[in-house]
């Protein structure tokens, strides 16, 4: 049974073509992975099928009486609500029914016999529905989902306004999963999850009975939960049955077959054009030449897809610092309360240190404290006088400035051509370069921020979740750049496959946290 049909969808921004005659169908129970390079139009497509964006052409048809839950990258939460209150919002109709049932109980006190009978029937129906829907165990279910995604250790009575961007994303994800919609649409759900919580979400999706559409650049995660792939490339959507690994094999085979057919056709075209050129002027062979020309005119010429620009990242190495770049003694990090016990840390020249641990334990806080952006609650932290820091923060840049202006602001001495060349090297096209930072996709925004960082001379590279939103090619390029960098690296990452063969040392913040780790 088809739940969603999108036919001949076309959409663009100015001269930039995002989708052209793209078609898509979602069948009951399908677990779809929507994949493609940064900026190819995955989030745009999701916005079109959910009605947030009107396509330039084409139509979207949903099955009647369908419930859709959409987790996008940029949703917000209202100030003044606790995590628990937000999560309870997933069951708002049931809580409203409970209030109505309590109101009817109050009416019974003054009802006559006939009214009482009617009220008893209504209350009985409501009671049966709530019991069948497991309403009276909802708090336990909320606790289960909250703990699965790491919200339990934050505290469910915390105001959502006090949470970090990553923690808010987890709250939104937990609420969406609790709603159990008939169609689940997830845009980069693992970006702010650590290994334990990714494993929990993976298990949840593997056993999810309803259909879902998932956008993710976390290939191991994607591979384990989907059974259909839609690939968006060069403004078209192509459907493949199977997981990501099977898609890669089929895509490579299809590409190879197309290249062989293209080469064969080009050879045939060259022979026909050569025959026409040699024989069209001769009376004896002019009819044969015209026949070959007609054959050429009717031929449907095979076109190869344009090669995608692959980014190249390279960090500028600064002067050589002392042997110890950072040293912390008895360091306690936190804001209003301690996030760690006293700990001694040393960062030596040319080390590549990966920092891991569940969210909410202070990985980003640790980086900011070591760099001097935050004061420690106690203890000390000293930095070598010759340390040149390059710091990549987790949060995206929301700015009306274009990517070109974003680089120029930091390096006004560069020419227009030099800035464009630097951004192009990072995999950004002319359209990306001239777009505002806030309208770029998450991956494009990350590439622009990495570009700005790469123009700086540094000997200490500090990266906070740099792979969020990056596609496979960009992750590979970043990994190579970190490996080739001759300076010191300090990075936070939730992707072991990214940092394991890069790191000379791994710090696990769970070893010194003051919080209970679940």
C-alpha positions in Angstrom: 0.0 0.0 0.0 1.4 3.4 -1.0 1.4 5.9 1.8 3.1 8.8 -0.1 3.4 9.6 -3.8 5.5 12.5 -5.0 5.4 12.9 -8.8 7.5 15.0 -11.1 8.7 17.4 -8.3 10.8 20.3 -9.5 12.2 23.1 -7.3 15.0 25.6 -7.4 16.5 28.7 -5.8 17.2 31.3 -8.5 19.4 29.7 -11.1 20.2 26.8 -8.8 18.2 23.7 -9.7 17.6 21.5 -6.7 15.1 18.9 -8.0 13.9 18.3 -11.5 11.0 15.8 -12.3 11.9 13.9 -9.2 9.5 11.1 -8.2 9.2 9.2 -4.9 6.9 6.7 -3.3 6.7 5.4 0.3 5.1 2.0 1.0 3.7 0.7 4.3 6.4 -0.5 6.6 9.3 0.7 4.4 12.4 2.1 6.2 13.9 4.5 3.7 17.3 6.1 3.7 17.5 9.4 1.8 21.1 9.9 0.8 23.2 12.3 -1.3 26.1 14.8 -1.0 25.8 18.0 1.0 23.6 20.6 -0.8 22.0 18.1 -3.2 18.5 18.8 -1.8 17.6 16.2 0.8 16.3 18.7 3.4 14.5 20.6 0.6 12.7 17.4 -0.5 11.6 16.7 3.1 10.3 20.3 3.4 8.3 19.8 0.2 6.7 16.5 1.2 5.8 17.8 4.7 4.2 20.9 3.1 6.7 23.4 4.5 7.8 24.3 1.0 5.7 24.5 -2.2 7.5 22.9 -5.2 7.8 24.8 -8.5 6.1 21.9 -10.2 4.7 18.5 -9.4 2.4 17.1 -6.8 2.6 15.4 -3.4 -0.2 13.0 -2.3 -0.5 11.5 1.1 -2.7 8.6 2.1 -5.8 9.8 4.0 -5.9 9.7 7.9 -2.1 9.5 8.1 0.0 10.9 11.0 3.4 12.3 10.3 6.2 13.1 12.7 9.0 15.3 11.4 12.3 15.9 13.2 14.2 18.6 11.3 17.6 20.2 12.1 16.3 23.6 13.2 13.2 23.2 15.4 13.0 25.2 18.7 11.5 24.7 22.1 9.5 27.2 24.2 11.1 28.8 27.3 9.5 27.9 30.7 8.8 24.3 30.0 10.6 21.4 31.6 11.9 18.4 29.7 9.1 16.2 31.3 6.4 18.7 30.2 7.6 18.7 26.6 7.7 14.9 26.5 4.2 14.6 28.1 3.1 16.8 25.2 3.5 13.8 23.0 0.3 12.4 24.7 -1.6 15.7 24.9 -4.9 14.2 23.5 -4.8 11.5 26.2 -4.1 14.0 29.0 -7.0 16.2 27.7 -9.3 13.2 27.8 -8.3 12.5 31.4 -9.2 16.1 32.3 -12.5 15.7 30.5 -13.2 12.4 32.3 -12.5 14.1 35.7 -14.9 16.9 34.8 -17.6 14.4 34.0 -17.1 12.7 37.4 -17.8 16.1 39.0 -21.0 16.5 37.0 -22.2 13.1 38.3 -22.6 14.6 41.8 -25.5 16.8 40.6 -26.9 14.6 37.8 -30.3 12.8 37.8 -30.6 9.1 37.2 -30.9 9.4 33.4 -28.0 11.8 33.1 -25.9 9.7 35.5 -26.4 6.6 33.2 -25.3 8.6 30.2 -22.3 10.1 32.0 -21.2 6.6 33.3 -21.2 5.3 29.7 -19.1 8.2 28.5 -16.7 7.9 31.3 -16.5 4.1 30.8 -15.6 4.5 27.1 -12.9 7.0 28.0 -11.5 4.8 30.8 -11.3 1.8 28.4 -9.5 3.9 25.7 -7.0 5.2 28.2 -6.3 1.8 29.7 -5.9 0.2 26.2 -3.5 3.0 25.3 -1.4 2.3 28.4 -2.1 5.8 29.7 -1.4 4.9 33.3 2.1 3.7 32.5 3.0 6.7 30.3 5.4 8.2 32.9 7.4 4.9 32.9 7.5 5.0 29.1 8.6 8.7 29.1 11.4 7.7 31.6 12.5 4.8 29.3 12.7 6.9 26.2 14.4 9.8 28.0 17.0 7.5 29.5 17.6 5.8 26.2 18.5 9.1 24.6 20.5 10.4 27.6 18.0 12.9 29.0 17.7 11.2 32.4 21.1 12.3 33.6 20.3 15.9 32.7 17.1 15.8 34.9 13.6 15.8 33.5 12.6 18.8 35.6 15.2 21.1 33.9 13.9 24.1 31.9 14.4 23.4 28.2 15.7 27.0 27.8 18.7 26.1 29.8 19.7 23.2 27.6 22.4 23.1 24.9 21.4 22.9 21.2 22.3 19.2 21.2 20.3 18.5 24.4 17.2 20.3 22.9 17.6 18.2 19.8 17.4 15.0 21.9 14.3 16.3 23.7 12.6 16.9 20.3 13.6 13.4 19.1 12.4 11.7 22.3 9.0 13.5 22.0 8.7 12.5 18.4 9.4 8.8 19.1 6.9 8.8 22.0 4.2 10.1 19.6 4.7 6.9 17.5 3.4 8.5 14.2 2.5 6.3 11.2 5.3 8.0 9.3 8.5 9.1 11.0 10.7 11.6 9.2 14.2 12.1 10.7 16.8 14.6 9.5 20.2 13.8 10.9 19.0 12.4 14.2 22.4 11.1 15.3 24.2 14.5 15.1 23.9 15.1 18.8 23.8 11.6 20.1 26.8 9.7 21.5 27.6 6.0 20.9 25.3 4.6 23.6 22.3 6.6 22.5 22.9 5.9 18.8 22.9 2.2 19.7 19.5 2.7 21.5 18.0 4.6 18.5 19.3 2.0 16.1 17.6 -0.8 18.0 14.4 1.3 18.2 14.3 1.9 14.4 15.2 -1.7 13.7 12.0 -2.8 15.5 9.8 0.2 14.4 6.7 -1.3 12.8 5.7 1.9 10.9 7.4 3.5 7.9 10.2 6.1 8.2 12.3 8.3 6.0 15.8 8.9 7.4 18.5 11.4 6.3 21.9 10.6 7.8 25.6 10.7 6.9 26.3 8.2 9.7 26.8 5.3 7.3 27.1 2.4 9.8 23.9 3.6 11.5 22.0 4.1 8.2 23.1 0.7 6.9 21.7 -1.1 9.9 18.2 0.4 9.9 17.0 0.9 6.3 15.7 -1.4 3.6 15.3 1.1 0.8 17.6 3.8 -0.4 16.6 7.0 -2.4 19.7 8.7 -3.8 19.4 12.4 -4.7 22.1 13.4 -7.3 22.1 16.1 -10.0 18.4 17.1 -9.1 17.1 13.5 -9.6 15.9 10.8 -7.2 16.7 7.2 -7.8 15.2 4.3 -5.8 17.3 1.2 -4.8 16.1 -1.8 -2.8 18.3 -2.8 0.1 20.5 -1.2 2.7 23.3 1.4 2.1 26.0 -1.2 1.4 23.8 -2.9 -1.3 23.0 0.6 -2.7 26.7 1.3 -3.1 27.3 -1.9 -5.1 24.3 -1.2 -7.3 25.2 2.4 -7.8 28.8 1.5 -8.8 27.5 -1.2 -11.3 25.0 1.2 -12.8 27.6 3.9 -13.2 30.0 1.5 -14.8 27.4 0.3 -17.2 26.4 3.8 -18.1 30.1 4.8 -18.8 30.5 1.7 -21.0 27.3 2.5 -23.0 28.5 6.2 -23.3 31.9 5.1 -24.6 30.3 2.7 -27.1 27.8 5.4 -28.3 30.5 8.1 -28.6 32.5 5.7 -30.8 29.4 5.0 -32.9 28.7 8.8 -33.2 32.2 9.5 -34.3 32.1 6.8 -37.0 28.7 8.1 -38.3 29.9 11.8 -38.3 33.1 10.7 -40.1 31.1 8.8 -42.8 28.7 11.8 -43.3 31.6 14.3 -43.6 33.4 12.1 -46.2 30.3 11.2 -48.3 27.8 14.0 -48.3 29.5 15.9 -51.1 29.7 12.9 -53.5 26.7 12.3 -55.7 27.1 8.5 -55.6 27.0 8.3 -51.8 25.0 11.4 -50.8 21.8 9.4 -50.0 23.8 7.1 -47.8 25.3 10.1 -46.0 21.7 11.6 -45.5 20.6 8.2 -44.0 23.5 8.3 -41.6 22.7 11.9 -40.6 19.1 10.9 -39.9 20.4 8.1 -37.7 22.5 10.6 -35.9 19.6 13.1 -35.5 17.3 10.4 -34.0 19.9 9.1 -31.6 19.1 9.6 -27.9 22.5 10.8 -26.7 23.7 9.4 -23.4 24.9 12.0 -20.9 27.2 11.2 -18.0 26.3 12.9 -14.7 28.6 15.8 -13.9 31.3 14.8 -11.4 30.6 16.1 -7.9 33.2 18.4 -6.5 35.1 16.6 -3.8 36.4 18.8 -1.0 40.0 19.1 -0.1 40.9 20.2 3.4 44.3 21.3 4.6 45.2 23.1 7.8 48.0 25.7 7.9 50.7 24.8 10.4 51.9 27.6 12.6 55.2 27.9 14.6 56.5 25.1 16.8 55.2 25.5 20.4 56.7 24.1 23.6 56.5 20.4 24.5 53.4 21.0 26.6 50.7 23.1 25.0 48.0 22.8 27.7 48.3 21.6 31.3 45.5 21.4 33.8 45.9 20.6 37.5 43.0 19.7 39.8 40.6 21.0 37.1 36.9 21.0 37.9 34.6 22.1 35.0 31.0 23.3 35.1 28.7 26.2 35.3 26.4 26.4 38.4 27.5 22.9 39.5 30.6 20.7 39.0 30.5 18.4 36.0 33.8 16.7 36.9 35.9 15.7 39.9 39.3 17.3 40.1 41.4 16.0 37.2 45.0 16.5 35.9 45.3 16.8 32.1 48.3 17.3 29.8 48.2 18.0 26.0 51.7 17.5 24.5 53.0 18.7 21.1 51.9 16.5 18.1 49.4 14.5 20.1 46.0 13.7 18.5 43.5 13.4 21.4 39.9 12.3 20.9 37.4 13.1 23.7 34.4 10.8 24.0 31.6 10.1 26.5 27.8 10.4 26.7 26.2 13.8 26.1 25.6 16.2 29.0 28.9 15.4 30.8 30.7 18.5 29.6 32.9 17.6 26.6 32.3 21.0 25.0 32.6 22.7 28.4 36.0 21.0 28.8 37.2 22.3 25.5 36.1 25.9 26.3 37.7 25.7 29.8 41.0 24.4 28.5 41.0 27.2 25.9 40.2 29.9 28.5 36.8 30.8 27.2 35.3 29.5 30.5 36.7 29.8 34.0 37.1 26.5 35.9 35.1 26.0 39.1 38.4 25.1 40.7 41.9 24.1 39.8 44.1 25.7 37.1 44.8 25.5 33.4 47.8 26.9 31.6 48.5 27.3 27.9 51.9 27.6 26.3 52.7 31.2 25.2 53.4 30.1 21.7 50.1 28.1 21.2 48.1 29.1 18.1 44.6 27.8 18.5 42.2 27.0 15.7 38.8 26.3 17.2 35.8 24.7 15.4 32.6 25.1 17.5 29.7 22.7 17.3 27.1 25.3 16.6 26.4 26.5 13.1 26.8 30.1 12.0 23.4 31.7 11.5 24.2 34.9 9.5 22.7 37.0 6.7 26.3 37.3 5.4 27.1 35.2 2.4 29.8 32.5 2.6 32.0 34.8 0.6 31.5 37.7 3.1 31.9 35.3 6.0 35.5 34.5 4.9 36.2 38.1 3.9 35.2 39.4 7.3 38.0 37.4 8.8 40.5 37.9 6.0 39.9 41.4 4.4 43.2 41.3 2.7 42.3 38.5 0.4 41.0 39.2 -3.1 37.6 38.1 -4.4 39.3 35.4 -6.5 41.3 34.1 -3.6 38.3 33.8 -1.3 36.3 32.0 -4.0 39.2 29.6 -4.7 39.5 28.8 -1.0 35.7 28.0 -0.7 35.7 26.1 -4.0 38.6 23.9 -2.7 36.3 23.0 0.3 33.6 21.7 -2.1 31.4 24.8 -2.4 30.0 25.9 -5.8 29.4 29.5 -7.0 25.8 29.2 -5.8 26.9 28.1 -2.3 29.5 30.9 -2.1 27.0 33.6 -2.9 24.3 32.2 -0.6 23.7 33.4 3.0 25.3 31.3 5.7 21.8 30.7 7.3 20.3 29.2 4.2 23.1 26.8 3.4 22.6 23.2 4.3 24.2 22.0 7.5 27.1 20.4 5.5 27.7 23.5 3.4 27.7 25.6 6.5 30.3 23.3 8.1 32.5 23.5 5.0 32.5 27.3 5.0 33.5 27.3 8.7 36.2 24.8 8.0 37.5 26.9 5.1 37.8 30.0 7.5 39.7 27.8 10.0 42.0 26.5 7.3 43.2 30.0 6.4 44.5 30.5 9.9 48.0 29.5 11.0 47.6 27.1 13.9 49.6 24.6 16.0 46.6 23.4 18.1 43.5 22.3 16.2 40.4 22.0 18.4 37.4 20.4 16.8 34.0 20.0 18.5 31.9 17.4 16.6 33.3 18.5 13.2 31.6 15.6 11.3 28.0 16.7 12.0 26.2 17.2 8.6 29.2 16.2 6.5 28.7 13.8 3.7 31.0 10.7 3.2 33.5 12.5 0.8 33.8 15.5 3.2 34.4 13.2 6.2 37.1 11.3 4.3 38.7 14.6 3.3 38.6 16.0 6.9 40.0 12.7 8.2 42.9 13.0 5.8 43.6 16.6 6.7 43.7 15.8 10.4 46.0 12.9 9.8 48.3 15.1 7.7 48.3 18.0 10.1 51.7 18.2 11.8 50.4 20.0 14.9 48.4 18.9 17.9 44.7 17.9 17.7 42.0 17.9 20.4 38.7 16.7 19.1 35.2 15.7 20.4 33.4 13.2 18.3 30.6 10.6 18.7 31.8 8.6 15.7 34.5 6.0 16.7 35.0 5.0 13.1 36.1 8.6 12.4 38.6 9.1 15.2 39.8 5.6 16.2 42.7 5.3 13.7 43.6 9.0 14.1 43.8 9.3 17.9 47.1 8.8 19.7 45.1 9.0 23.0 41.4 8.9 23.9 40.0 10.7 26.9 36.7 9.4 28.2 34.9 12.1 30.3 32.8 9.3 31.9 36.0 8.4 33.9 35.9 11.7 35.8 32.3 12.9 35.7 30.3 13.6 38.8 27.1 12.5 37.1 25.5 9.0 37.0 26.2 7.5 33.5 23.5 5.4 32.1 
